[in-house]
Amino acid sequence: MPSPRLQDLKPGDAARVVRLAKGDRGYRQRLLAMGVTPGVVFSVTRVAPFGDPIEISLRNFTLTLRKTEADILEIERV
C-alpha cells in the first residue's frame, strides 16, 4: 500500500512526517525552520473547497500548504 499524501487526509486526521523528499532546497529549509521535521505529528485542520490549500496544525501553530508544496512531505497516518 503506498504511503498517503497530505491531500489524501481529511480534517481531523492525524499523521507523522516520515521525511522530506528531495526537492527545492530553499523550500525544504523553510519547512524545517518552521518545525516540519521528521517525526513531528500533525493534524489536518481545514481543507479549502477545491482541496487547495490545506491547513495543518503542529507544534502549537497552524501552517497552510498548497498541494504542490505538500508533495515534499512523506507521511504516515497515526
N, CA, C and O atoms as a CHARMM CRD file, in Angstrom:
* protein
*
  312
    1    1 MET  N      0.84900  -1.17900   0.00000 PROA 1      0.00000
    2    1 MET  CA     0.00000   0.00000   0.00000 PROA 1      0.00000
    3    1 MET  C      0.89500   1.24200   0.00000 PROA 1      0.00000
    4    1 MET  O      1.78000   1.36700   0.84600 PROA 1      0.00000
    5    2 PRO  N      0.67000   2.15300  -0.93600 PROA 2      0.00000
    6    2 PRO  CA     1.50800   3.35500  -0.98900 PROA 2      0.00000
    7    2 PRO  C      1.25100   4.24900   0.21800 PROA 2      0.00000
    8    2 PRO  O      0.16500   4.24300   0.79700 PROA 2      0.00000
    9    3 SER  N      2.26700   5.01100   0.58100 PROA 3      0.00000
   10    3 SER  CA     2.09000   5.91400   1.71900 PROA 3      0.00000
   11    3 SER  C      1.13800   7.03400   1.32300 PROA 3      0.00000
   12    3 SER  O      1.12000   7.45900   0.16800 PROA 3      0.00000
   13    4 PRO  N      0.34500   7.51200   2.28200 PROA 4      0.00000
   14    4 PRO  CA    -0.62500   8.55700   1.95100 PROA 4      0.00000
   15    4 PRO  C      0.06400   9.88400   1.65500 PROA 4      0.00000
   16    4 PRO  O      1.20000  10.12600   2.06400 PROA 4      0.00000
   17    5 ARG  N     -0.64200  10.71700   0.94700 PROA 5      0.00000
   18    5 ARG  CA    -0.15800  12.07400   0.69000 PROA 5      0.00000
   19    5 ARG  C     -1.00800  13.01000   1.54100 PROA 5      0.00000
   20    5 ARG  O     -2.11000  12.65000   1.95600 PROA 5      0.00000
   21    6 LEU  N     -0.50500  14.18600   1.79500 PROA 6      0.00000
   22    6 LEU  CA    -1.22600  15.13700   2.63000 PROA 6      0.00000
   23    6 LEU  C     -2.61300  15.42000   2.06200 PROA 6      0.00000
   24    6 LEU  O     -3.57900  15.52800   2.81700 PROA 6      0.00000
   25    7 GLN  N     -2.71900  15.53900   0.76300 PROA 7      0.00000
   26    7 GLN  CA    -4.01800  15.84900   0.16800 PROA 7      0.00000
   27    7 GLN  C     -5.02400  14.69600   0.26700 PROA 7      0.00000
   28    7 GLN  O     -6.20600  14.88600  -0.02300 PROA 7      0.00000
   29    8 ASP  N     -4.56400  13.49200   0.67800 PROA 8      0.00000
   30    8 ASP  CA    -5.47600  12.36800   0.88200 PROA 8      0.00000
   31    8 ASP  C     -6.14500  12.41700   2.25000 PROA 8      0.00000
   32    8 ASP  O     -7.11100  11.69300   2.49000 PROA 8      0.00000
   33    9 LEU  N     -5.64400  13.26300   3.15000 PROA 9      0.00000
   34    9 LEU  CA    -6.17300  13.33600   4.51100 PROA 9      0.00000
   35    9 LEU  C     -7.35700  14.29200   4.57800 PROA 9      0.00000
   36    9 LEU  O     -7.48800  15.20700   3.76500 PROA 9      0.00000
   37   10 LYS  N     -8.21700  14.05600   5.56900 PROA 10     0.00000
   38   10 LYS  CA    -9.39500  14.88800   5.78000 PROA 10     0.00000
   39   10 LYS  C     -9.24300  15.64400   7.09700 PROA 10     0.00000
   40   10 LYS  O     -8.43900  15.24500   7.94000 PROA 10     0.00000
   41   11 PRO  N     -9.99200  16.72000   7.29100 PROA 11     0.00000
   42   11 PRO  CA    -9.92800  17.44000   8.56500 PROA 11     0.00000
   43   11 PRO  C    -10.14900  16.49200   9.74100 PROA 11     0.00000
   44   11 PRO  O    -11.06600  15.67000   9.72900 PROA 11     0.00000
   45   12 GLY  N     -9.30400  16.61900  10.74500 PROA 12     0.00000
   46   12 GLY  CA    -9.36800  15.74300  11.91400 PROA 12     0.00000
   47   12 GLY  C     -8.39200  14.58400  11.84800 PROA 12     0.00000
   48   12 GLY  O     -8.06800  14.00000  12.88200 PROA 12     0.00000
   49   13 ASP  N     -7.91100  14.23100  10.65400 PROA 13     0.00000
   50   13 ASP  CA    -6.93200  13.14500  10.52000 PROA 13     0.00000
   51   13 ASP  C     -5.58300  13.59100  11.05900 PROA 13     0.00000
   52   13 ASP  O     -5.22000  14.76300  10.96500 PROA 13     0.00000
   53   14 ALA  N     -4.84700  12.64500  11.62300 PROA 14     0.00000
   54   14 ALA  CA    -3.50400  12.93100  12.13100 PROA 14     0.00000
   55   14 ALA  C     -2.49000  12.09100  11.37700 PROA 14     0.00000
   56   14 ALA  O     -2.79500  10.98900  10.92000 PROA 14     0.00000
   57   15 ALA  N     -1.29100  12.61900  11.25300 PROA 15     0.00000
   58   15 ALA  CA    -0.22300  11.91000  10.54600 PROA 15     0.00000
   59   15 ALA  C      1.12300  12.34200  11.13000 PROA 15     0.00000
   60   15 ALA  O      1.21800  13.32700  11.86200 PROA 15     0.00000
   61   16 ARG  N      2.14100  11.58700  10.79000 PROA 16     0.00000
   62   16 ARG  CA     3.51600  11.87200  11.21600 PROA 16     0.00000
   63   16 ARG  C      4.36400  12.07900   9.97500 PROA 16     0.00000
   64   16 ARG  O      4.21700  11.35800   8.98800 PROA 16     0.00000
   65   17 VAL  N      5.25200  13.06500  10.02500 PROA 17     0.00000
   66   17 VAL  CA     6.18000  13.29500   8.92500 PROA 17     0.00000
   67   17 VAL  C      7.26800  12.22900   9.01600 PROA 17     0.00000
   68   17 VAL  O      7.95500  12.12700  10.03300 PROA 17     0.00000
   69   18 VAL  N      7.42700  11.44200   7.96600 PROA 18     0.00000
   70   18 VAL  CA     8.46300  10.41700   7.92100 PROA 18     0.00000
   71   18 VAL  C      9.77300  11.04900   7.46300 PROA 18     0.00000
   72   18 VAL  O     10.82500  10.85000   8.07100 PROA 18     0.00000
   73   19 ARG  N      9.68600  11.81200   6.38300 PROA 19     0.00000
   74   19 ARG  CA    10.86100  12.53400   5.88800 PROA 19     0.00000
   75   19 ARG  C     10.41400  13.55300   4.85700 PROA 19     0.00000
   76   19 ARG  O      9.27800  13.53300   4.38500 PROA 19     0.00000
   77   20 LEU  N     11.32100  14.43000   4.52400 PROA 20     0.00000
   78   20 LEU  CA    11.07900  15.39900   3.46300 PROA 20     0.00000
   79   20 LEU  C     11.80100  14.89700   2.22200 PROA 20     0.00000
   80   20 LEU  O     13.00500  14.64100   2.25700 PROA 20     0.00000
   81   21 ALA  N     11.07100  14.75900   1.13500 PROA 21     0.00000
   82   21 ALA  CA    11.64200  14.25100  -0.10600 PROA 21     0.00000
   83   21 ALA  C     12.60300  15.27400  -0.69300 PROA 21     0.00000
   84   21 ALA  O     12.58200  16.45000  -0.32900 PROA 21     0.00000
   85   22 LYS  N     13.42900  14.81500  -1.59000 PROA 22     0.00000
   86   22 LYS  CA    14.33500  15.72400  -2.29300 PROA 22     0.00000
   87   22 LYS  C     13.50400  16.71800  -3.07100 PROA 22     0.00000
   88   22 LYS  O     12.43900  16.38400  -3.59000 PROA 22     0.00000
   89   23 GLY  N     13.98700  17.91600  -3.14800 PROA 23     0.00000
   90   23 GLY  CA    13.24500  18.95200  -3.85500 PROA 23     0.00000
   91   23 GLY  C     13.96700  20.27200  -3.73000 PROA 23     0.00000
   92   23 GLY  O     15.18100  20.31700  -3.53100 PROA 23     0.00000
   93   24 ASP  N     13.22500  21.32200  -3.84600 PROA 24     0.00000
   94   24 ASP  CA    13.76200  22.67300  -3.72900 PROA 24     0.00000
   95   24 ASP  C     14.40700  22.84300  -2.35200 PROA 24     0.00000
   96   24 ASP  O     13.72200  22.79400  -1.33000 PROA 24     0.00000
   97   25 ARG  N     15.69400  23.03900  -2.33100 PROA 25     0.00000
   98   25 ARG  CA    16.43200  23.12500  -1.07200 PROA 25     0.00000
   99   25 ARG  C     15.95300  24.28600  -0.20100 PROA 25     0.00000
  100   25 ARG  O     15.81400  24.13600   1.01200 PROA 25     0.00000
  101   26 GLY  N     15.70300  25.43200  -0.81200 PROA 26     0.00000
  102   26 GLY  CA    15.22300  26.58500  -0.05600 PROA 26     0.00000
  103   26 GLY  C     13.88900  26.31500   0.62200 PROA 26     0.00000
  104   26 GLY  O     13.68300  26.69200   1.77500 PROA 26     0.00000
  105   27 TYR  N     12.98700  25.66200  -0.09900 PROA 27     0.00000
  106   27 TYR  CA    11.67600  25.34600   0.47200 PROA 27     0.00000
  107   27 TYR  C     11.81100  24.33000   1.58900 PROA 27     0.00000
  108   27 TYR  O     11.15700  24.45900   2.62400 PROA 27     0.00000
  109   28 ARG  N     12.64700  23.32500   1.39900 PROA 28     0.00000
  110   28 ARG  CA    12.90200  22.33000   2.45800 PROA 28     0.00000
  111   28 ARG  C     13.41400  23.01800   3.71200 PROA 28     0.00000
  112   28 ARG  O     12.96800  22.70600   4.81600 PROA 28     0.00000
  113   29 GLN  N     14.33700  23.94300   3.55700 PROA 29     0.00000
  114   29 GLN  CA    14.90400  24.65400   4.69800 PROA 29     0.00000
  115   29 GLN  C     13.83300  25.47700   5.42700 PROA 29     0.00000
  116   29 GLN  O     13.83400  25.53700   6.65700 PROA 29     0.00000
  117   30 ARG  N     12.92900  26.10400   4.68600 PROA 30     0.00000
  118   30 ARG  CA    11.85300  26.88200   5.30900 PROA 30     0.00000
  119   30 ARG  C     10.93700  25.97000   6.11500 PROA 30     0.00000
  120   30 ARG  O     10.55400  26.30900   7.23500 PROA 30     0.00000
  121   31 LEU  N     10.58200  24.81600   5.55500 PROA 31     0.00000
  122   31 LEU  CA     9.73300  23.87900   6.29700 PROA 31     0.00000
  123   31 LEU  C     10.42500  23.41800   7.58000 PROA 31     0.00000
  124   31 LEU  O      9.80600  23.38100   8.64300 PROA 31     0.00000
  125   32 LEU  N     11.69000  23.07300   7.48000 PROA 32     0.00000
  126   32 LEU  CA    12.43400  22.63100   8.66500 PROA 32     0.00000
  127   32 LEU  C     12.49700  23.74300   9.70400 PROA 32     0.00000
  128   32 LEU  O     12.34900  23.47800  10.89700 PROA 32     0.00000
  129   33 ALA  N     12.71100  24.97200   9.27500 PROA 33     0.00000
  130   33 ALA  CA    12.77800  26.10800  10.19700 PROA 33     0.00000
  131   33 ALA  C     11.43900  26.34300  10.89800 PROA 33     0.00000
  132   33 ALA  O     11.40800  26.83600  12.02600 PROA 33     0.00000
  133   34 MET  N     10.33600  25.99400  10.23800 PROA 34     0.00000
  134   34 MET  CA     9.01400  26.16100  10.83800 PROA 34     0.00000
  135   34 MET  C      8.62000  24.97500  11.71000 PROA 34     0.00000
  136   34 MET  O      7.52300  24.95700  12.26600 PROA 34     0.00000
  137   35 GLY  N      9.49500  23.99100  11.83600 PROA 35     0.00000
  138   35 GLY  CA     9.21000  22.86600  12.71500 PROA 35     0.00000
  139   35 GLY  C      8.64700  21.63800  12.03800 PROA 35     0.00000
  140   35 GLY  O      8.27300  20.67900  12.71300 PROA 35     0.00000
  141   36 VAL  N      8.58000  21.64600  10.72800 PROA 36     0.00000
  142   36 VAL  CA     8.10500  20.46900   9.99700 PROA 36     0.00000
  143   36 VAL  C      9.31100  19.55100   9.81000 PROA 36     0.00000
  144   36 VAL  O      9.98100  19.57000   8.77700 PROA 36     0.00000
  145   37 THR  N      9.55900  18.75700  10.83200 PROA 37     0.00000
  146   37 THR  CA    10.73400  17.88700  10.85500 PROA 37     0.00000
  147   37 THR  C     10.29800  16.42900  10.91600 PROA 37     0.00000
  148   37 THR  O      9.17800  16.14000  11.33700 PROA 37     0.00000
  149   38 PRO  N     11.15900  15.51200  10.50400 PROA 38     0.00000
  150   38 PRO  CA    10.80600  14.09100  10.60600 PROA 38     0.00000
  151   38 PRO  C     10.44200  13.71600  12.04100 PROA 38     0.00000
  152   38 PRO  O     11.14000  14.07100  12.99100 PROA 38     0.00000
  153   39 GLY  N      9.33400  12.99200  12.17100 PROA 39     0.00000
  154   39 GLY  CA     8.86100  12.54800  13.47700 PROA 39     0.00000
  155   39 GLY  C      7.77100  13.41500  14.07800 PROA 39     0.00000
  156   39 GLY  O      7.08400  12.98000  15.00200 PROA 39     0.00000
  157   40 VAL  N      7.59400  14.63000  13.57700 PROA 40     0.00000
  158   40 VAL  CA     6.57300  15.51400  14.14100 PROA 40     0.00000
  159   40 VAL  C      5.18200  15.02700  13.71900 PROA 40     0.00000
  160   40 VAL  O      4.95600  14.66100  12.56500 PROA 40     0.00000
  161   41 VAL  N      4.26000  15.03400  14.68400 PROA 41     0.00000
  162   41 VAL  CA     2.87500  14.63200  14.42500 PROA 41     0.00000
  163   41 VAL  C      2.05900  15.89800  14.20300 PROA 41     0.00000
  164   41 VAL  O      2.22200  16.88700  14.91700 PROA 41     0.00000
  165   42 PHE  N      1.18800  15.85900  13.21900 PROA 42     0.00000
  166   42 PHE  CA     0.33400  16.99900  12.90800 PROA 42     0.00000
  167   42 PHE  C     -1.08000  16.51200  12.65000 PROA 42     0.00000
  168   42 PHE  O     -1.30900  15.32100  12.44200 PROA 42     0.00000
  169   43 SER  N     -2.02400  17.43800  12.66500 PROA 43     0.00000
  170   43 SER  CA    -3.39500  17.09800  12.30100 PROA 43     0.00000
  171   43 SER  C     -3.86800  18.07100  11.22600 PROA 43     0.00000
  172   43 SER  O     -3.42600  19.21900  11.16700 PROA 43     0.00000
  173   44 VAL  N     -4.75400  17.60000  10.39700 PROA 44     0.00000
  174   44 VAL  CA    -5.33000  18.43700   9.34800 PROA 44     0.00000
  175   44 VAL  C     -6.45500  19.24300   9.98100 PROA 44     0.00000
  176   44 VAL  O     -7.39000  18.67700  10.54900 PROA 44     0.00000
  177   45 THR  N     -6.36400  20.55500   9.88100 PROA 45     0.00000
  178   45 THR  CA    -7.35200  21.45200  10.47500 PROA 45     0.00000
  179   45 THR  C     -8.46800  21.77200   9.49300 PROA 45     0.00000
  180   45 THR  O     -9.64800  21.61300   9.80200 PROA 45     0.00000
  181   46 ARG  N     -8.07900  22.22600   8.30500 PROA 46     0.00000
  182   46 ARG  CA    -9.05900  22.59900   7.28700 PROA 46     0.00000
  183   46 ARG  C     -8.52600  22.28900   5.90400 PROA 46     0.00000
  184   46 ARG  O     -7.31800  22.23300   5.67200 PROA 46     0.00000
  185   47 VAL  N     -9.46700  22.08900   4.99100 PROA 47     0.00000
  186   47 VAL  CA    -9.12700  21.90800   3.58000 PROA 47     0.00000
  187   47 VAL  C    -10.02100  22.85800   2.79300 PROA 47     0.00000
  188   47 VAL  O    -11.23300  22.88900   3.00600 PROA 47     0.00000
  189   48 ALA  N     -9.43700  23.62400   1.89300 PROA 48     0.00000
  190   48 ALA  CA   -10.21500  24.56700   1.08000 PROA 48     0.00000
  191   48 ALA  C    -11.22300  23.80500   0.21600 PROA 48     0.00000
  192   48 ALA  O    -11.04500  22.61200  -0.03200 PROA 48     0.00000
  193   49 PRO  N    -12.27400  24.48100  -0.24200 PROA 49     0.00000
  194   49 PRO  CA   -13.33900  23.81200  -1.00900 PROA 49     0.00000
  195   49 PRO  C    -12.84900  22.95600  -2.17600 PROA 49     0.00000
  196   49 PRO  O    -13.40000  21.88000  -2.41000 PROA 49     0.00000
  197   50 PHE  N    -11.85100  23.39300  -2.89800 PROA 50     0.00000
  198   50 PHE  CA   -11.35800  22.59700  -4.02000 PROA 50     0.00000
  199   50 PHE  C    -10.11300  21.80400  -3.64900 PROA 50     0.00000
  200   50 PHE  O     -9.41100  21.29500  -4.52300 PROA 50     0.00000
  201   51 GLY  N     -9.83600  21.69900  -2.33500 PROA 51     0.00000
  202   51 GLY  CA    -8.73900  20.87700  -1.86300 PROA 51     0.00000
  203   51 GLY  C     -7.37900  21.56200  -1.83200 PROA 51     0.00000
  204   51 GLY  O     -6.37500  20.92100  -1.51900 PROA 51     0.00000
  205   52 ASP  N     -7.32800  22.82700  -2.14400 PROA 52     0.00000
  206   52 ASP  CA    -6.04200  23.52100  -2.17000 PROA 52     0.00000
  207   52 ASP  C     -6.25900  24.95700  -1.70800 PROA 52     0.00000
  208   52 ASP  O     -7.02100  25.67400  -2.35600 PROA 52     0.00000
  209   53 PRO  N     -5.64800  25.41000  -0.64800 PROA 53     0.00000
  210   53 PRO  CA    -4.60700  24.79100   0.17700 PROA 53     0.00000
  211   53 PRO  C     -5.17700  23.94900   1.31700 PROA 53     0.00000
  212   53 PRO  O     -6.39000  23.83800   1.49700 PROA 53     0.00000
  213   54 ILE  N     -4.25400  23.36200   2.07800 PROA 54     0.00000
  214   54 ILE  CA    -4.57100  22.51000   3.22100 PROA 54     0.00000
  215   54 ILE  C     -3.92600  23.13200   4.45300 PROA 54     0.00000
  216   54 ILE  O     -2.75100  23.49900   4.43600 PROA 54     0.00000
  217   55 GLU  N     -4.70900  23.24500   5.52300 PROA 55     0.00000
  218   55 GLU  CA    -4.17900  23.81300   6.76700 PROA 55     0.00000
  219   55 GLU  C     -3.91100  22.68600   7.75000 PROA 55     0.00000
  220   55 GLU  O     -4.77900  21.85200   8.00800 PROA 55     0.00000
  221   56 ILE  N     -2.68800  22.66900   8.29900 PROA 56     0.00000
  222   56 ILE  CA    -2.31900  21.65800   9.28900 PROA 56     0.00000
  223   56 ILE  C     -1.94800  22.35700  10.59500 PROA 56     0.00000
  224   56 ILE  O     -1.55700  23.52400  10.61100 PROA 56     0.00000
  225   57 SER  N     -2.08100  21.61300  11.67600 PROA 57     0.00000
  226   57 SER  CA    -1.74000  22.13200  12.99100 PROA 57     0.00000
  227   57 SER  C     -0.62200  21.26800  13.57300 PROA 57     0.00000
  228   57 SER  O     -0.74000  20.04500  13.64700 PROA 57     0.00000
  229   58 LEU  N      0.46100  21.92300  13.98500 PROA 58     0.00000
  230   58 LEU  CA     1.58100  21.22400  14.59300 PROA 58     0.00000
  231   58 LEU  C      2.33200  22.18000  15.50200 PROA 58     0.00000
  232   58 LEU  O      2.38700  23.38200  15.24400 PROA 58     0.00000
  233   59 ARG  N      2.90700  21.64400  16.55700 PROA 59     0.00000
  234   59 ARG  CA     3.72900  22.43300  17.48800 PROA 59     0.00000
  235   59 ARG  C      3.06800  23.74400  17.90500 PROA 59     0.00000
  236   59 ARG  O      3.72800  24.78200  17.96100 PROA 59     0.00000
  237   60 ASN  N      1.77200  23.70000  18.19600 PROA 60     0.00000
  238   60 ASN  CA     1.01300  24.85900  18.68600 PROA 60     0.00000
  239   60 ASN  C      0.87800  26.00300  17.68700 PROA 60     0.00000
  240   60 ASN  O      0.73600  27.15600  18.09400 PROA 60     0.00000
  241   61 PHE  N      0.91800  25.71100  16.39800 PROA 61     0.00000
  242   61 PHE  CA     0.61100  26.72400  15.38800 PROA 61     0.00000
  243   61 PHE  C      0.02000  26.04100  14.16500 PROA 61     0.00000
  244   61 PHE  O      0.08400  24.82000  14.02300 PROA 61     0.00000
  245   62 THR  N     -0.55400  26.84700  13.29000 PROA 62     0.00000
  246   62 THR  CA    -1.11800  26.29800  12.05900 PROA 62     0.00000
  247   62 THR  C     -0.27900  26.74300  10.87400 PROA 62     0.00000
  248   62 THR  O      0.32600  27.81500  10.87200 PROA 62     0.00000
  249   63 LEU  N     -0.26700  25.89100   9.88100 PROA 63     0.00000
  250   63 LEU  CA     0.51600  26.13400   8.67600 PROA 63     0.00000
  251   63 LEU  C     -0.35400  25.76500   7.48700 PROA 63     0.00000
  252   63 LEU  O     -1.00900  24.72300   7.49500 PROA 63     0.00000
  253   64 THR  N     -0.36400  26.59900   6.48000 PROA 64     0.00000
  254   64 THR  CA    -1.15300  26.34400   5.27800 PROA 64     0.00000
  255   64 THR  C     -0.20800  26.02700   4.12800 PROA 64     0.00000
  256   64 THR  O      0.72000  26.78000   3.83500 PROA 64     0.00000
  257   65 LEU  N     -0.47100  24.88200   3.47700 PROA 65     0.00000
  258   65 LEU  CA     0.38200  24.42200   2.38100 PROA 65     0.00000
  259   65 LEU  C     -0.44700  24.18400   1.12300 PROA 65     0.00000
  260   65 LEU  O     -1.57600  23.69900   1.19500 PROA 65     0.00000
  261   66 ARG  N      0.10700  24.52100   0.00100 PROA 66     0.00000
  262   66 ARG  CA    -0.51700  24.17100  -1.28100 PROA 66     0.00000
  263   66 ARG  C     -0.20900  22.70600  -1.58300 PROA 66     0.00000
  264   66 ARG  O      0.76300  22.15100  -1.07200 PROA 66     0.00000
  265   67 LYS  N     -1.03800  22.09000  -2.41100 PROA 67     0.00000
  266   67 LYS  CA    -0.83400  20.68000  -2.76200 PROA 67     0.00000
  267   67 LYS  C      0.55900  20.43700  -3.32900 PROA 67     0.00000
  268   67 LYS  O      1.23100  19.47400  -2.95800 PROA 67     0.00000
  269   68 THR  N      0.98200  21.30900  -4.22300 PROA 68     0.00000
  270   68 THR  CA     2.29500  21.11500  -4.85200 PROA 68     0.00000
  271   68 THR  C      3.42000  21.22000  -3.81900 PROA 68     0.00000
  272   68 THR  O      4.42300  20.51300  -3.92000 PROA 68     0.00000
  273   69 GLU  N      3.25900  22.09100  -2.83800 PROA 69     0.00000
  274   69 GLU  CA     4.25700  22.22800  -1.78000 PROA 69     0.00000
  275   69 GLU  C      4.21200  21.02500  -0.84500 PROA 69     0.00000
  276   69 GLU  O      5.25000  20.57600  -0.36000 PROA 69     0.00000
  277   70 ALA  N      3.02500  20.50700  -0.59400 PROA 70     0.00000
  278   70 ALA  CA     2.84800  19.40200   0.33800 PROA 70     0.00000
  279   70 ALA  C      3.42000  18.09200  -0.19500 PROA 70     0.00000
  280   70 ALA  O      3.66500  17.17100   0.58400 PROA 70     0.00000
  281   71 ASP  N      3.63200  17.98900  -1.48300 PROA 71     0.00000
  282   71 ASP  CA     4.16400  16.75500  -2.06600 PROA 71     0.00000
  283   71 ASP  C      5.56000  16.42000  -1.55100 PROA 71     0.00000
  284   71 ASP  O      5.99700  15.27500  -1.66500 PROA 71     0.00000
  285   72 ILE  N      6.25700  17.38700  -0.99300 PROA 72     0.00000
  286   72 ILE  CA     7.59900  17.14400  -0.46500 PROA 72     0.00000
  287   72 ILE  C      7.55000  16.33700   0.83000 PROA 72     0.00000
  288   72 ILE  O      8.54800  15.73300   1.22300 PROA 72     0.00000
  289   73 LEU  N      6.38300  16.32500   1.49900 PROA 73     0.00000
  290   73 LEU  CA     6.24200  15.61300   2.76800 PROA 73     0.00000
  291   73 LEU  C      5.90000  14.15200   2.53200 PROA 73     0.00000
  292   73 LEU  O      4.92200  13.83400   1.85500 PROA 73     0.00000
  293   74 GLU  N      6.70500  13.27400   3.08900 PROA 74     0.00000
  294   74 GLU  CA     6.36200  11.84600   3.10200 PROA 74     0.00000
  295   74 GLU  C      5.82700  11.56800   4.49600 PROA 74     0.00000
  296   74 GLU  O      6.51600  11.77800   5.49400 PROA 74     0.00000
  297   75 ILE  N      4.56900  11.08400   4.55200 PROA 75     0.00000
  298   75 ILE  CA     3.87100  10.96100   5.83700 PROA 75     0.00000
  299   75 ILE  C      3.35500   9.54500   6.04500 PROA 75     0.00000
  300   75 ILE  O      3.31600   8.73300   5.12100 PROA 75     0.00000
  301   76 GLU  N      2.95500   9.26900   7.30300 PROA 76     0.00000
  302   76 GLU  CA     2.25800   8.04100   7.63400 PROA 76     0.00000
  303   76 GLU  C      1.12000   8.40900   8.58100 PROA 76     0.00000
  304   76 GLU  O      1.26900   9.29600   9.42100 PROA 76     0.00000
  305   77 ARG  N     -0.00300   7.73600   8.44700 PROA 77     0.00000
  306   77 ARG  CA    -1.14600   8.01600   9.33300 PROA 77     0.00000
  307   77 ARG  C     -0.81900   7.59300  10.74700 PROA 77     0.00000
  308   77 ARG  O     -0.06200   6.64900  10.97300 PROA 77     0.00000
  309   78 VAL  N     -1.41000   8.31700  11.70700 PROA 78     0.00000
  310   78 VAL  CA    -1.23400   7.99900  13.12900 PROA 78     0.00000
  311   78 VAL  C     -2.53700   7.50700  13.67300 PROA 78     0.00000
  312   78 VAL  O     -2.62800   7.17800  14.85600 PROA 78     0.00000
